[in-house]
Amino acid sequence: MLEDSHYYFQKAADVLKLSERLREIIWTPIRTVKVDLVIDDDEGRLQHYLGFRVQHNNARGPMKGGLRYHPSMDEDHAAALANLMTWKTAIVDVPFGGAKGGINCDPQTMSESELNKVTRRFVERTKEVIGPTVDIPAPDVNTNAKVMGWIMDEYSKYAGFSPAVVTGKPLELFGSEGRDEATGRGVMVVLDEALKDRNKNWQDIRIAIQGFGNVGANAARLVAEQGAKVVAVADHHGGVSNDDGLDIGALILWVAKHRTVKGFPDGTAFNSSDVITWDVDVLIPAALENAITEENVNEVKADIIVEGANGPTAPAAHEVLVKRGVLIVPDILANAGGVTVSYFEWAQNIQQFRWQKDRVDEELTRKMREAYAAVRDVAKEKNIDMRIAAFVLGIQRVGKAATSRVYVAEKINF
């Protein structure tokens, strides 16, 4: 994934005509932290994990990014995602920089008490480099509101009451209304903008969604509420389809009970990998990276793709789709609803004042529409696709902030 992120960064840097030296300066993280985590498991045996936190840029504010618990988590993965967070926060114009991190553990094989221990040990080892005005973690793959609550509690032991140290917390611990559905709502809002650009209506489109976790399920519910037909949904266990439109409310209840869309009685089963090539107007990949590759790109039929996941489209596949005229709303724009409402949560924590959900939804909608319009304007002005335009916009905003903070003798045109 680091290579993919670097590829798009270089394409945007070419558009901006940045020197090699300046590219290296912008690309390089300001800090990389690797910590040793040893805990005793429930049987009293020692377990050893590694924790990572890559802090990429803080020119526009404290750094922000998710905390991922996955066996494949490593420094390169964290670096790629931290870089993307820098541009993502700039694109939606919230006052954060980019960071990312995680632990190379497998929560599927761990008890809740073991997860609690490794989380608190991670905070103990990183407490000097995180904080409400330094770096603010958030949920990511295999972490949730409960884990964020543990982080807040552990950090507060050292720094005093600090709800703003993390976002995505439970409502009872000063989380924000609307945070759970924020990424899915953001996907729906930018899709609404994309449909306007293509002169399409909600009632006329058919949608396929890969992934039915937090992002996929909320996106499905919200687009269905707008009048669209969600005709195919898949997760890693299987897929289910209905040409007349799936009953998303019923499917959400099914998944809550069975933890998969597989076996849903009001649809037809299919192999999960087939969802990418479903005959639809809109495809929403909302699972893991590299869902659309050179191997399957020529079979993709959707003419609008909204990336709910991080990095679902490989660079080679992206080029094929752009040449074909497919409108791709890239991940660093499409799934930025989560970090936007994380900003709202952080602001509420700093103010010690809670917003109502309608205010959260209204502010999120406004932010996402403005961000989409800004990226589209750059794309039109420079005759480039939306993904490269998003990177260009992010680099411009970060670059302008960085050069405004210090004296720079060299003339740099961001």
VOGU-3710 file (C-alpha; in Angstrom, 3 decimals, decimal comma):
1> mledshyyfq> 0,000/0,000/0,000  2,940/2,324/0,613  3,868/2,016/-3,067  0,315/2,884/-4,170  0,196/5,969/-1,948  3,616/7,087/-3,191  2,532/6,572/-6,813  -0,406/8,973/-6,490  1,669/11,439/-4,487  4,245/11,537/-7,272
11> kaadvlklse> 1,562/12,025/-9,921  0,198/14,998/-7,982  3,691/16,361/-7,398  4,265/16,197/-11,162  1,152/18,327/-11,695  2,462/20,836/-9,151  5,997/20,679/-10,649  7,598/20,097/-7,235  11,352/19,494/-7,035  12,678/16,096/-5,939
21> rlreiiwtpi> 14,059/17,643/-2,752  10,706/19,189/-1,852  8,899/15,930/-2,586  11,174/14,110/-0,181  10,606/16,724/2,514  6,820/16,569/2,154  6,677/12,778/1,948  8,890/11,953/4,945  7,105/11,492/8,317  8,187/13,764/11,137
31> rtvkvdlvid> 8,285/10,838/13,587  8,052/7,042/13,533  7,502/5,214/16,817  7,898/1,459/17,350  7,206/0,036/20,806  7,653/-3,368/22,391  4,489/-4,720/24,057  4,715/-7,705/26,389  1,661/-8,872/28,333  0,621/-12,003/30,171
41> ddegrlqhyl> -2,405/-13,722/28,614  -5,318/-15,279/30,473  -3,314/-18,482/31,011  -0,389/-16,578/32,483  1,856/-17,001/29,423  3,886/-14,088/28,078  2,747/-12,701/24,731  4,832/-10,347/22,616  3,505/-7,736/20,165  4,836/-4,664/18,373
51> gfrvqhnnar> 3,027/-1,331/18,328  3,507/1,382/15,723  2,652/5,057/15,392  3,749/7,007/12,331  3,212/10,758/12,577  3,442/12,271/9,134  2,680/16,002/9,290  1,369/18,594/11,745  1,497/21,782/9,649  -2,293/22,207/9,808
61> gpmkgglryh> -2,837/21,018/13,388  -2,392/18,056/15,727  -1,974/14,761/13,944  -4,957/12,463/13,522  -5,410/8,875/12,441  -6,729/5,447/13,250  -5,344/2,669/15,405  -5,490/-0,728/13,676  -5,193/-4,144/15,366  -4,189/-6,689/12,731
71> psmdedhaaa> -1,456/-9,353/12,371  -0,181/-7,675/9,182  0,241/-4,258/10,831  3,751/-2,922/10,288  5,673/0,311/9,883  5,228/0,537/6,104  1,458/0,090/6,365  1,258/2,755/9,057  3,417/5,129/7,012  1,215/4,810/3,933
81> lanlmtwkta> -1,984/5,414/5,874  -0,467/8,301/7,870  0,478/9,987/4,599  -3,069/9,578/3,290  -4,489/11,035/6,505  -2,456/14,216/6,000  -4,078/14,814/2,620  -7,503/13,604/3,742  -7,769/16,051/6,635  -6,611/18,867/4,346
91> ivdvpfggak> -9,140/17,967/1,647  -12,081/18,239/4,061  -10,425/21,284/5,643  -10,313/20,190/9,269  -7,413/21,444/11,443  -5,469/18,192/11,687  -2,393/16,562/10,225  -1,911/12,894/9,484  -0,908/9,908/11,606  -1,660/6,198/11,735
101> ggincdpqtm> -0,694/3,242/13,863  -1,620/-0,049/15,340  -0,534/-3,296/16,938  0,357/-6,524/15,123  -2,051/-8,597/17,189  -5,036/-10,719/16,122  -8,127/-9,731/18,130  -9,961/-12,802/16,806  -7,708/-15,001/18,950  -7,612/-12,762/22,029
111> seselnkvtr> -9,946/-12,309/24,970  -11,296/-8,892/25,906  -9,050/-8,771/28,964  -5,993/-9,461/26,773  -7,020/-6,698/24,360  -7,451/-4,362/27,320  -3,950/-5,175/28,557  -2,223/-4,683/25,220  -4,116/-1,432/24,614  -3,129/0,020/27,972
121> rfvertkevi> 0,482/-1,081/27,492  0,504/0,667/24,102  -0,729/3,900/25,706  1,850/3,592/28,482  4,624/3,309/25,868  3,341/6,120/23,591  1,873/8,615/26,065  4,653/11,135/25,427  3,833/11,362/21,692  0,012/11,387/21,753
131> gptvdipapd> -2,386/13,888/23,284  -5,231/16,327/22,500  -2,877/18,873/20,908  -0,277/16,433/19,585  -1,749/13,260/18,051  -5,299/11,994/18,441  -5,947/8,295/17,662  -9,306/6,947/16,469  -10,883/3,566/15,690  -9,772/1,590/12,639
141> vntnakvmgw> -9,757/-2,083/11,633  -10,548/-4,283/14,685  -10,759/-1,357/17,112  -13,932/0,313/18,323  -15,476/2,724/20,805  -14,685/0,435/23,733  -10,979/0,394/22,858  -11,006/4,194/22,545  -12,534/4,387/26,021  -9,660/2,303/27,396
151> imdeyskyag> -7,159/4,640/25,725  -8,827/7,705/27,198  -8,837/6,134/30,664  -5,197/5,037/30,547  -3,929/8,332/29,139  -5,933/10,270/31,737  -4,039/8,435/34,497  -0,910/10,284/33,403  -2,262/13,587/32,039  -5,463/14,133/34,002
161> fspavvtgkp> -8,978/14,116/32,550  -8,405/14,055/28,775  -11,439/13,054/26,690  -9,960/14,795/23,618  -6,996/12,393/23,448  -9,020/10,048/21,214  -12,173/10,192/19,123  -14,729/7,533/18,326  -15,431/7,046/22,027  -18,702/5,748/23,522
171> lelfgsegrd> -21,342/8,438/23,989  -21,083/7,838/27,737  -17,412/8,852/27,560  -17,942/12,074/25,612  -18,177/10,596/22,147  -20,174/12,386/19,458  -23,644/11,753/18,161  -23,438/10,563/14,557  -19,851/9,269/14,771  -20,752/5,604/14,152
181> eatgrgvmvv> -22,428/6,338/10,822  -20,197/9,252/9,805  -18,086/7,481/7,176  -21,139/5,876/5,583  -22,986/9,192/5,593  -20,014/10,857/3,936  -20,058/8,179/1,220  -23,737/8,887/0,609  -23,178/12,658/0,394  -20,341/12,476/-2,142
191> ldealkdrnk> -22,311/9,943/-4,182  -25,167/12,451/-4,268  -22,736/14,994/-5,730  -21,390/12,462/-8,240  -24,918/11,635/-9,396  -25,556/15,324/-10,054  -22,367/15,460/-12,125  -23,603/12,513/-14,194  -27,194/13,809/-14,421  -28,588/10,804/-12,574
201> nwqdiriaiq> -31,265/10,471/-9,885  -31,267/8,240/-6,823  -34,396/6,455/-8,009  -32,727/5,455/-11,298  -29,586/3,755/-9,975  -28,582/0,273/-8,894  -25,774/-0,105/-6,373  -23,435/-2,951/-5,369  -21,493/-2,798/-2,105  -18,427/-4,800/-1,122
211> gfgnvganaa> -18,153/-4,996/2,653  -20,958/-4,771/5,187  -19,193/-3,589/8,288  -19,689/-0,145/9,759  -19,034/1,741/6,515  -20,800/-0,581/4,092  -23,884/-1,138/6,240  -24,417/2,546/7,007  -23,783/3,558/3,402  -26,285/0,917/2,247
221> rlvaeqgakv> -28,948/2,118/4,686  -28,481/5,780/3,787  -28,447/5,349/-0,009  -31,534/3,124/0,255  -33,245/5,899/2,221  -32,537/8,225/-0,718  -34,418/5,854/-3,029  -31,568/3,874/-4,634  -31,726/0,103/-5,092  -28,927/-1,809/-3,402
231> vavadhhggv> -29,032/-4,976/-5,487  -25,865/-6,798/-4,350  -23,899/-6,897/-1,094  -20,929/-9,088/-0,221  -18,564/-9,681/2,682  -15,662/-12,123/3,083  -18,046/-15,039/3,755  -20,336/-14,622/0,736  -22,756/-12,398/-1,127  -26,497/-11,862/-1,519
241> snddgldiga> -28,419/-10,156/-4,313  -31,922/-9,080/-5,266  -32,684/-7,367/-8,583  -35,623/-5,531/-6,998  -33,398/-4,158/-4,234  -32,384/-5,773/-0,964  -34,269/-4,953/2,221  -31,333/-3,220/3,916  -33,017/-2,912/7,309  -33,665/-6,645/7,386
251> lilwvakhrt> -30,141/-7,378/6,151  -28,618/-5,263/8,935  -30,622/-7,236/11,505  -29,503/-10,505/9,895  -25,837/-9,486/10,032  -26,160/-8,364/13,655  -27,286/-11,899/14,508  -25,197/-14,007/12,084  -22,138/-11,760/11,564  -22,320/-12,193/7,790
261> vkgfpdgtaf> -24,642/-11,447/4,893  -24,283/-15,089/3,833  -27,508/-17,022/4,192  -29,783/-13,961/4,150  -33,128/-15,530/3,135  -34,536/-12,641/1,068  -31,898/-12,756/-1,663  -29,870/-14,977/-3,972  -26,449/-16,197/-2,865  -23,305/-15,582/-4,948
271> nssdvitwdv> -19,528/-15,751/-4,557  -18,355/-12,637/-2,740  -15,643/-11,772/-5,281  -18,295/-11,340/-8,001  -19,682/-8,179/-6,390  -16,910/-6,074/-7,958  -18,106/-6,942/-11,465  -21,857/-6,718/-10,776  -24,021/-5,076/-13,447  -24,782/-1,824/-11,603
281> dvlipaalen> -24,515/1,935/-12,000  -22,552/2,462/-8,776  -19,981/0,305/-7,010  -19,014/1,036/-3,397  -15,940/-0,968/-2,329  -16,045/-0,695/1,465  -13,847/-3,578/2,586  -10,034/-3,813/2,440  -7,510/-2,610/-0,126  -6,870/-3,950/-3,647
291> aiteenvnev> -10,414/-5,056/-4,421  -10,178/-3,763/-8,004  -7,025/-5,002/-9,747  -5,614/-5,597/-13,213  -7,197/-9,059/-13,105  -10,819/-7,918/-12,710  -10,851/-4,273/-13,862  -11,986/-5,059/-17,399  -15,088/-6,740/-15,988  -16,117/-3,783/-13,804
301> kadiivegan> -19,425/-2,475/-15,157  -20,208/0,447/-12,827  -19,599/3,918/-14,218  -19,372/5,522/-10,764  -17,128/4,108/-8,027  -17,176/5,570/-4,521  -14,320/4,230/-2,402  -15,531/3,607/1,124  -12,409/1,562/1,925  -8,784/2,700/1,972
311> gptapaahev> -6,945/1,819/-1,235  -9,535/-0,492/-2,843  -8,341/0,290/-6,389  -4,832/-0,659/-7,520  -3,023/2,061/-9,521  -2,982/0,027/-12,755  -6,731/-0,588/-12,437  -7,322/3,072/-11,655  -5,665/4,105/-14,919  -7,840/1,683/-16,916
321> lvkrgvlivp> -11,032/2,964/-15,299  -10,142/6,632/-15,821  -9,427/6,034/-19,507  -12,812/4,329/-19,789  -14,526/7,407/-18,342  -15,522/5,919/-14,992  -16,017/8,559/-12,289  -13,992/7,477/-9,254  -14,587/9,334/-6,005  -11,288/8,466/-4,272
331> dilanaggvt> -10,886/7,127/-0,764  -9,185/10,241/0,633  -12,352/12,163/-0,216  -15,122/9,549/-0,115  -14,378/8,053/3,298  -13,390/11,315/4,998  -16,720/11,543/6,848  -15,219/9,622/9,753  -12,338/12,010/10,379  -14,670/14,980/9,857
341> vsyfewaqni> -16,982/13,906/12,680  -13,905/12,946/14,706  -12,989/16,623/14,411  -16,468/17,555/15,642  -16,043/15,167/18,592  -12,632/16,630/19,425  -14,060/20,165/19,238  -16,922/19,179/21,557  -14,435/17,654/24,028  -12,271/20,776/24,003
351> qqfrwqkdrv> -15,359/22,968/24,524  -16,985/20,532/26,979  -20,216/21,055/25,057  -22,236/18,405/23,235  -23,825/18,911/19,814  -27,160/17,394/18,814  -27,128/14,815/16,016  -28,916/17,046/13,518  -26,132/19,609/13,887  -23,482/16,919/13,384
361> deeltrkmre> -25,218/15,619/10,248  -25,732/19,118/8,863  -22,110/20,159/9,442  -20,821/16,859/7,989  -22,969/17,208/4,883  -21,729/20,746/4,327  -18,087/19,742/4,770  -18,358/16,798/2,365  -20,152/18,806/-0,320  -17,552/21,588/-0,088
371> ayaavrdvak> -14,703/19,074/-0,280  -16,201/17,333/-3,312  -16,668/20,667/-5,079  -13,085/21,727/-4,286  -11,639/18,480/-5,685  -13,878/18,650/-8,762  -12,759/22,250/-9,407  -9,089/21,247/-9,274  -9,791/18,305/-11,598  -11,451/20,599/-14,146
381> eknidmriaa> -8,857/23,357/-13,845  -5,900/21,033/-14,360  -7,646/18,455/-16,577  -6,863/15,547/-14,271  -8,957/12,820/-12,641  -10,567/13,193/-9,216  -7,990/11,086/-7,380  -4,962/13,040/-8,561  -6,948/16,254/-8,029  -7,587/15,243/-4,407
391> fvlgiqrvgk> -3,874/14,690/-3,828  -3,060/18,010/-5,522  -5,558/19,855/-3,304  -4,257/18,171/-0,154  -0,616/18,893/-0,963  -1,452/22,512/-1,813  -3,271/23,134/1,460  -0,580/21,449/3,578  2,187/23,207/1,670  0,600/26,633/2,080
401> aatsrvyvae> 0,134/26,051/5,813  3,729/24,852/6,247  5,269/27,793/4,390  3,040/30,249/6,262  4,418/29,084/9,611  8,103/29,679/8,908  10,330/31,924/6,841  11,167/30,208/3,545  13,634/32,011/1,284  12,960/29,674/-1,629
411> kinf> 9,896/30,607/-3,675  7,481/27,648/-3,722  4,242/27,788/-5,677  1,689/25,546/-3,982
//
